[in-house]
Amino acid sequence: MSKEKQKKKKCELIIALDVPTVTEADKLWGSLSIVTNKFKIGSQLFTSRGGSEFVYHLCECGWGVFL
């Protein structure tokens, strides 16, 4: 099954990535991306080193993101 079809089949659950570092967020995203394709990015993560780039990467890959 293509990634696009997998994304469409996921539930509408939005999971918060309220962690302080991109490293922690990446680990969570990796394990939770099988459940949903939408993530809320916490302010601490967004303003951390590499946070805005992490958000940009998720958006570029087609993941739903809100701040």
N, C-alpha and C positions, 0 to 999 in steps of 0.2 A: 504494500500500500504506500502511495506517495506521501511525502510530508504534508503536502497541501490537504490531502484527504484526511490525514490524521488530525490536523489542526481543526478541520471542520467538524469532526466527530466528537471533540472534547466538550465537556460540560461548560456552562456559563459561569462557573465559580471563578472569582477573582482572588488570588492568593497574595497576601502582603509579604513583600521582601523587606521587612523592617529590621535590617541588620546593619552594623556599622561599616563593613568593608565589602569591596567587590569580590574578594576571595570567598567570603561566607555566602554572599548572594549567588555567586556562580555555582557553588555546591548545592544550595537549595534549589535554584532554578533547574539544575541538571536532574535532580530527583523528582521535582514536582511538575516538570513540563509534560510528563505522561498523563497528568490529571487534568490540566487546564492549559490554555494558551493566553491567559490574561493575568497580568501581574501589577500590583500596586507597589510603587517604589517609595520608600520612606525618605524623609528629608535628610537624615543622617547619611544614608547610602548615596543619595544623589549628590550631596556636597562633598563626599569623601574623594580621595585621590582616585581618579578613573571612573567615578560614578556616572558622570554625564556621558562618557564614552560607552559605558556598559548599557545605559538606557538607549543610546543611539544604535548600538549593535542589535539589541533586542527588537527595536522598531524596524531596522533595515531587514531583519530576518523574518518579519511579518508577525511578531508577537504583539499582543495588545498590552499597552502600558499606560498607566496613569500615575500622576505625581501627587 
